[in-house]
Amino acid sequence: MAEADDFKLVREIVAEGGRRYTNGNVDRSRYRRLVDLGWLNAFPTNMSDVMYQITQRGKAAAKRS
C-alpha cells in the first residue's frame, strides 16, 4: 500500500526528468519501496551507486494525489 511520502517522492523524481542517481553509502529504503510498488526501476552502476528510473506506473502514480 502506497503512503503519502511515496507519492511525494515519485512526483519529485518525475519533476526532475524521471531519474534519480544515488551514490555512496546512503539509505535507499525509500527508493526500494518505489521499486517494490513498480514505480521505479533500479540500475546499479557500480558497487555503491544506483540509478533509478521512473516507470509508466510511476508516472501514473505521480499524477494521483
VEXDO-279241 format. One record per atom (N, C-alpha, C): residue number from 1; x, y, z. Coordinates in Angstrom, 3 decimals. Example, Ala and Ser with C-alpha at 12.3 -4.5 7.8 and 13.67 -1.06 7.14 Angstrom:
<zakes>
[zake 1, [13.190, -5.690, 7.800]]
[zake 1, [12.300, -4.500, 7.800]]
[zake 1, [13.200, -3.300, 7.800]]
[zake 2, [12.850, -2.250, 7.080]]
[zake 2, [13.670, -1.060, 7.140]]
[zake 2, [12.900, 0.030, 7.870]]
</zakes>
This chain:
<zakes>
[zake 1, [0.838, -1.177, 0.000]]
[zake 1, [0.000, 0.000, 0.000]]
[zake 1, [0.886, 1.245, 0.000]]
[zake 2, [0.647, 2.120, -0.919]]
[zake 2, [1.439, 3.342, -1.041]]
[zake 2, [1.052, 4.346, 0.044]]
[zake 3, [2.058, 5.080, 0.511]]
[zake 3, [1.862, 6.103, 1.535]]
[zake 3, [2.063, 7.484, 0.916]]
[zake 4, [1.682, 8.507, 1.645]]
[zake 4, [1.791, 9.887, 1.152]]
[zake 4, [3.226, 10.234, 0.766]]
[zake 5, [4.208, 9.776, 1.547]]
[zake 5, [5.614, 10.059, 1.228]]
[zake 5, [6.036, 9.415, -0.083]]
[zake 6, [5.451, 8.267, -0.419]]
[zake 6, [5.762, 7.600, -1.686]]
[zake 6, [5.321, 8.473, -2.861]]
[zake 7, [4.122, 9.029, -2.752]]
[zake 7, [3.609, 9.892, -3.821]]
[zake 7, [4.459, 11.162, -3.944]]
[zake 8, [4.863, 11.706, -2.814]]
[zake 8, [5.691, 12.917, -2.824]]
[zake 8, [7.019, 12.650, -3.528]]
[zake 9, [7.669, 11.547, -3.179]]
[zake 9, [8.962, 11.219, -3.773]]
[zake 9, [8.830, 10.946, -5.266]]
[zake 10, [7.821, 10.206, -5.674]]
[zake 10, [7.679, 9.901, -7.093]]
[zake 10, [7.389, 11.175, -7.894]]
[zake 11, [6.634, 12.112, -7.320]]
[zake 11, [6.392, 13.393, -8.003]]
[zake 11, [7.687, 14.190, -8.146]]
[zake 12, [8.534, 14.168, -7.117]]
[zake 12, [9.830, 14.857, -7.191]]
[zake 12, [10.687, 14.286, -8.310]]
[zake 13, [10.720, 12.966, -8.396]]
[zake 13, [11.543, 12.319, -9.418]]
[zake 13, [11.013, 12.623, -10.813]]
[zake 14, [9.711, 12.603, -10.996]]
[zake 14, [9.126, 12.950, -12.294]]
[zake 14, [9.475, 14.388, -12.653]]
[zake 15, [9.374, 15.294, -11.691]]
[zake 15, [9.662, 16.712, -11.937]]
[zake 15, [11.129, 16.943, -12.313]]
[zake 16, [12.005, 16.057, -11.881]]
[zake 16, [13.438, 16.173, -12.191]]
[zake 16, [13.811, 15.456, -13.485]]
[zake 17, [12.841, 15.010, -14.240]]
[zake 17, [13.138, 14.365, -15.509]]
[zake 17, [12.973, 12.854, -15.499]]
[zake 18, [12.547, 12.292, -14.373]]
[zake 18, [12.256, 10.867, -14.334]]
[zake 18, [13.399, 9.979, -13.896]]
[zake 19, [14.505, 10.580, -13.433]]
[zake 19, [15.645, 9.787, -12.979]]
[zake 19, [16.198, 10.357, -11.672]]
[zake 20, [16.744, 9.452, -10.872]]
[zake 20, [17.406, 9.866, -9.635]]
[zake 20, [18.630, 8.991, -9.465]]
[zake 21, [19.771, 9.629, -9.269]]
[zake 21, [21.041, 8.920, -9.089]]
[zake 21, [21.441, 9.003, -7.625]]
[zake 22, [21.724, 7.864, -7.023]]
[zake 22, [22.196, 7.850, -5.640]]
[zake 22, [23.604, 7.273, -5.638]]
[zake 23, [24.475, 7.889, -4.868]]
[zake 23, [25.841, 7.390, -4.820]]
[zake 23, [26.318, 7.289, -3.381]]
[zake 24, [27.204, 6.342, -3.183]]
[zake 24, [27.799, 6.160, -1.870]]
[zake 24, [26.904, 5.405, -0.914]]
[zake 25, [27.243, 5.546, 0.339]]
[zake 25, [26.559, 4.822, 1.405]]
[zake 25, [25.374, 5.639, 1.898]]
[zake 26, [24.232, 5.512, 1.220]]
[zake 26, [23.015, 6.241, 1.594]]
[zake 26, [21.884, 5.244, 1.843]]
[zake 27, [20.901, 5.665, 2.579]]
[zake 27, [19.721, 4.844, 2.851]]
[zake 27, [18.831, 4.859, 1.608]]
[zake 28, [18.699, 3.730, 0.975]]
[zake 28, [17.897, 3.631, -0.253]]
[zake 28, [16.534, 3.000, -0.011]]
[zake 29, [16.129, 2.881, 1.235]]
[zake 29, [14.870, 2.197, 1.536]]
[zake 29, [13.671, 2.893, 0.888]]
[zake 30, [13.687, 4.230, 0.818]]
[zake 30, [12.578, 4.963, 0.168]]
[zake 30, [12.473, 4.583, -1.302]]
[zake 31, [13.614, 4.449, -1.957]]
[zake 31, [13.629, 4.104, -3.372]]
[zake 31, [13.250, 2.640, -3.582]]
[zake 32, [13.734, 1.758, -2.706]]
[zake 32, [13.372, 0.341, -2.813]]
[zake 32, [11.865, 0.159, -2.676]]
[zake 33, [11.246, 0.969, -1.843]]
[zake 33, [9.787, 0.909, -1.700]]
[zake 33, [9.105, 1.216, -3.026]]
[zake 34, [9.610, 2.235, -3.729]]
[zake 34, [9.028, 2.597, -5.024]]
[zake 34, [9.308, 1.522, -6.076]]
[zake 35, [10.457, 0.881, -5.976]]
[zake 35, [10.757, -0.249, -6.874]]
[zake 35, [9.767, -1.376, -6.599]]
[zake 36, [9.530, -1.680, -5.330]]
[zake 36, [8.577, -2.741, -4.956]]
[zake 36, [7.163, -2.423, -5.432]]
[zake 37, [6.807, -1.132, -5.457]]
[zake 37, [5.487, -0.711, -5.944]]
[zake 37, [5.404, -0.730, -7.470]]
[zake 38, [6.547, -0.899, -8.135]]
[zake 38, [6.587, -0.894, -9.593]]
[zake 38, [6.671, 0.499, -10.184]]
[zake 39, [7.000, 1.481, -9.362]]
[zake 39, [7.053, 2.867, -9.815]]
[zake 39, [8.428, 3.281, -10.321]]
[zake 40, [9.466, 2.558, -9.893]]
[zake 40, [10.832, 2.831, -10.332]]
[zake 40, [11.493, 1.535, -10.746]]
[zake 41, [12.466, 1.662, -11.650]]
[zake 41, [13.393, 0.582, -11.955]]
[zake 41, [14.736, 0.991, -11.384]]
[zake 42, [15.480, 0.026, -10.855]]
[zake 42, [16.796, 0.297, -10.276]]
[zake 42, [17.875, -0.290, -11.174]]
[zake 43, [18.911, 0.513, -11.452]]
[zake 43, [20.033, 0.081, -12.266]]
[zake 43, [21.326, 0.370, -11.512]]
[zake 44, [21.915, -0.662, -10.870]]
[zake 44, [23.196, -0.435, -10.192]]
[zake 44, [24.261, -0.052, -11.226]]
[zake 45, [24.999, 1.001, -10.950]]
[zake 45, [26.038, 1.433, -11.886]]
[zake 45, [27.413, 0.961, -11.453]]
[zake 46, [27.570, 0.679, -10.168]]
[zake 46, [28.780, 0.069, -9.619]]
[zake 46, [28.450, -0.444, -8.226]]
[zake 47, [29.448, -0.743, -7.427]]
[zake 47, [29.220, -1.349, -6.105]]
[zake 47, [28.429, -0.454, -5.160]]
[zake 48, [28.522, 0.863, -5.322]]
[zake 48, [27.889, 1.744, -4.337]]
[zake 48, [26.883, 2.736, -4.911]]
[zake 49, [26.657, 2.722, -6.213]]
[zake 49, [25.779, 3.706, -6.840]]
[zake 49, [24.620, 3.021, -7.569]]
[zake 50, [23.469, 3.688, -7.551]]
[zake 50, [22.285, 3.148, -8.226]]
[zake 50, [21.565, 4.282, -8.949]]
[zake 51, [21.161, 4.019, -10.179]]
[zake 51, [20.341, 4.943, -10.955]]
[zake 51, [18.917, 4.395, -10.920]]
[zake 52, [17.985, 5.263, -10.550]]
[zake 52, [16.573, 4.896, -10.538]]
[zake 52, [15.878, 5.625, -11.672]]
[zake 53, [15.007, 4.908, -12.366]]
[zake 53, [14.263, 5.497, -13.474]]
[zake 53, [12.775, 5.224, -13.291]]
[zake 54, [11.978, 6.240, -13.556]]
[zake 54, [10.526, 6.156, -13.391]]
[zake 54, [9.940, 5.187, -14.417]]
[zake 55, [8.909, 4.477, -14.029]]
[zake 55, [8.188, 3.585, -14.939]]
[zake 55, [6.870, 4.248, -15.346]]
[zake 56, [6.176, 3.647, -16.281]]
[zake 56, [4.861, 4.158, -16.671]]
[zake 56, [3.920, 4.158, -15.471]]
[zake 57, [4.004, 3.120, -14.705]]
[zake 57, [3.178, 3.018, -13.489]]
[zake 57, [3.529, 4.143, -12.509]]
[zake 58, [4.802, 4.472, -12.423]]
[zake 58, [5.241, 5.557, -11.562]]
[zake 58, [4.741, 6.910, -12.054]]
[zake 59, [4.746, 7.098, -13.370]]
[zake 59, [4.217, 8.345, -13.939]]
[zake 59, [2.744, 8.499, -13.604]]
[zake 60, [2.008, 7.398, -13.706]]
[zake 60, [0.580, 7.440, -13.375]]
[zake 60, [0.377, 7.745, -11.895]]
[zake 61, [1.204, 7.168, -11.039]]
[zake 61, [1.091, 7.416, -9.600]]
[zake 61, [1.401, 8.872, -9.265]]
[zake 62, [2.330, 9.472, -9.995]]
[zake 62, [2.712, 10.862, -9.746]]
[zake 62, [1.558, 11.814, -10.034]]
[zake 63, [0.655, 11.394, -10.893]]
[zake 63, [-0.494, 12.249, -11.233]]
[zake 63, [-1.612, 12.165, -10.201]]
[zake 64, [-1.545, 11.125, -9.348]]
[zake 64, [-2.550, 10.986, -8.287]]
[zake 64, [-2.168, 11.848, -7.097]]
[zake 65, [-3.122, 12.085, -6.232]]
[zake 65, [-2.809, 12.869, -5.033]]
[zake 65, [-2.732, 12.003, -3.820]]
</zakes>
